[in-house]
Amino acid sequence: MPDGADEVLEAVAQQIEERFRMSLPELRRAAAAAPDDHQQAVEVLRWYGHLQRDQAALEQSEDALLDAIGPVPGELSDAQMALAHRVNVAVATRDGRAMVVRHLLDPEAARTSFPGTWRFAARSAGRPSASTTSPAVRPAAAPPGAARGRTR
């Protein structure tokens, strides 16, 4: 395992423990015993589990890349470039999970309501379908290559 590989996990675990004022094992037991009473903890622990899984995947990707490159790095082959891309994706995924956990731990974010956040999640019964909406009401088309309101 490279030096500092667990820094992200350790920092996030410390933030979780500070937020809930108990160790991760204690928090897991409390959330498992009464999930309805600890809904925020259940959600944080779920995302922390994703973070742990993605950290392990990152480490495996890094190990595979290091094995493929060998002791004397040179110009990368196509297979090595594919492994390097896999490492980049694993880093981005791991960092995204860490951001979600940190957001869930933010007491200000928990109190803030964003009414438009889930507007594209599902159509409600009272919302007109695209076939009944007049063209003047429809949003303008996005320029090529742009993804309106979507993130990965």
C-alpha positions as CSV (number, residue, x, y, z in Angstrom):
1,M,0.0,0.0,0.0
2,P,1.5,3.4,-1.0
3,D,2.3,5.9,1.8
4,G,-0.7,7.9,2.8
5,A,-3.2,5.6,1.0
6,D,-5.4,5.6,4.0
7,E,-5.3,9.3,4.6
8,V,-8.6,10.0,3.0
9,L,-10.3,7.1,5.0
10,E,-8.7,8.2,8.2
11,A,-9.7,11.9,7.8
12,V,-13.3,11.0,6.9
13,A,-13.5,8.5,9.8
14,Q,-12.3,11.1,12.2
15,Q,-14.9,13.5,10.9
16,I,-17.7,10.9,11.3
17,E,-16.5,10.2,14.9
18,E,-16.4,13.9,15.8
19,R,-19.8,14.5,14.3
20,F,-21.5,11.6,16.1
21,R,-19.3,11.7,19.2
22,M,-18.6,8.0,19.1
23,S,-16.2,5.6,17.4
24,L,-17.1,4.0,14.1
25,P,-17.7,0.5,15.7
26,E,-20.0,2.1,18.3
27,L,-21.9,4.1,15.7
28,R,-22.3,1.0,13.5
29,R,-23.8,-0.9,16.5
30,A,-26.1,2.0,17.4
31,A,-27.3,2.3,13.8
32,A,-27.8,-1.4,13.4
33,A,-29.8,-1.6,16.7
34,A,-32.1,1.3,15.9
35,P,-31.8,2.4,12.3
36,D,-35.0,4.5,12.5
37,D,-33.5,6.5,15.4
38,H,-30.2,7.0,13.6
39,Q,-31.2,7.6,10.0
40,Q,-28.4,10.2,9.3
41,A,-25.8,7.8,10.8
42,V,-27.2,4.9,8.6
43,E,-26.8,7.1,5.5
44,V,-23.3,8.3,6.5
45,L,-22.2,4.8,7.2
46,R,-23.6,3.5,3.9
47,W,-21.6,6.1,2.0
48,Y,-18.5,5.5,4.2
49,G,-18.8,1.8,3.2
50,H,-18.8,2.8,-0.5
51,L,-15.8,5.0,0.2
52,Q,-13.9,2.0,1.8
53,R,-14.8,-0.2,-1.2
54,D,-13.6,2.4,-3.6
55,Q,-10.4,3.0,-1.7
56,A,-9.7,-0.8,-2.0
57,A,-10.5,-0.7,-5.7
58,L,-8.1,2.3,-6.1
59,E,-5.3,0.4,-4.3
60,Q,-5.9,-2.7,-6.6
61,S,-5.8,-0.5,-9.7
62,E,-2.6,1.2,-8.5
63,D,-0.9,-2.1,-7.8
64,A,-1.9,-3.5,-11.2
65,L,-0.5,-0.4,-12.9
66,L,2.8,-0.6,-10.9
67,D,3.1,-4.2,-11.8
68,A,2.5,-3.5,-15.5
69,I,5.0,-0.6,-15.6
70,G,7.7,-2.6,-13.9
71,P,10.8,-1.3,-12.1
72,V,12.0,0.9,-15.0
73,P,9.2,3.1,-16.3
74,G,9.3,4.2,-19.9
75,E,6.8,5.0,-22.5
76,L,3.4,3.4,-21.7
77,S,1.8,0.8,-23.9
78,D,-1.9,0.9,-24.7
79,A,-2.6,-1.7,-22.0
80,Q,-0.6,0.4,-19.4
81,M,-2.5,3.6,-20.5
82,A,-5.7,1.7,-19.9
83,L,-4.6,0.8,-16.4
84,A,-3.5,4.4,-15.8
85,H,-7.0,5.5,-16.9
86,R,-8.5,3.0,-14.5
87,V,-6.5,4.5,-11.7
88,N,-7.7,8.0,-12.6
89,V,-11.3,6.8,-12.6
90,A,-10.8,5.1,-9.2
91,V,-9.3,8.3,-7.7
92,A,-12.3,10.3,-9.0
93,T,-14.8,7.8,-7.7
94,R,-13.1,7.6,-4.3
95,D,-12.9,11.4,-4.0
96,G,-16.6,11.7,-5.0
97,R,-17.6,9.3,-2.3
98,A,-15.5,11.3,0.3
99,M,-17.3,14.5,-0.8
100,V,-20.7,12.9,-0.3
101,V,-19.8,11.7,3.2
102,R,-18.4,15.2,4.1
103,H,-21.6,16.8,2.7
104,L,-23.8,14.4,4.8
105,L,-21.7,15.4,7.9
106,D,-22.1,19.1,7.3
107,P,-24.7,20.3,9.8
108,E,-25.5,23.4,7.7
109,A,-26.2,21.2,4.6
110,A,-28.6,19.0,6.6
111,R,-30.7,22.0,7.5
112,T,-30.7,23.6,4.0
113,S,-33.5,22.7,1.6
114,F,-33.0,22.9,-2.1
115,P,-36.4,22.6,-3.7
116,G,-35.2,22.0,-7.2
117,T,-32.6,19.4,-6.4
118,W,-34.8,16.4,-7.2
119,R,-37.0,17.9,-9.9
120,F,-35.7,15.5,-12.5
121,A,-35.8,12.3,-10.4
122,A,-39.4,11.3,-11.4
123,R,-42.4,12.8,-13.1
124,S,-45.2,13.6,-10.7
125,A,-48.9,13.0,-11.6
126,G,-49.6,16.7,-11.7
127,R,-46.7,17.6,-14.0
128,P,-47.6,17.9,-17.7
129,S,-45.9,15.4,-20.0
130,A,-43.6,16.6,-22.8
131,S,-46.4,16.0,-25.4
132,T,-48.8,18.4,-23.7
133,T,-46.3,21.2,-23.0
134,S,-46.3,24.0,-25.5
135,P,-43.0,24.6,-27.4
136,A,-42.7,28.1,-25.8
137,V,-42.5,26.5,-22.3
138,R,-39.8,24.0,-23.2
139,P,-36.2,24.8,-22.2
140,A,-33.8,25.8,-24.9
141,A,-31.7,23.0,-26.4
142,A,-28.2,22.6,-24.9
143,P,-25.2,23.2,-27.1
144,P,-23.5,20.0,-28.4
145,G,-21.5,18.3,-25.8
146,A,-23.2,20.0,-22.8
147,A,-25.1,18.1,-20.2
148,R,-27.7,20.4,-18.6
149,G,-28.0,20.0,-14.9
150,R,-26.3,16.6,-14.8
151,T,-23.2,15.5,-13.0
152,R,-21.5,12.2,-12.7
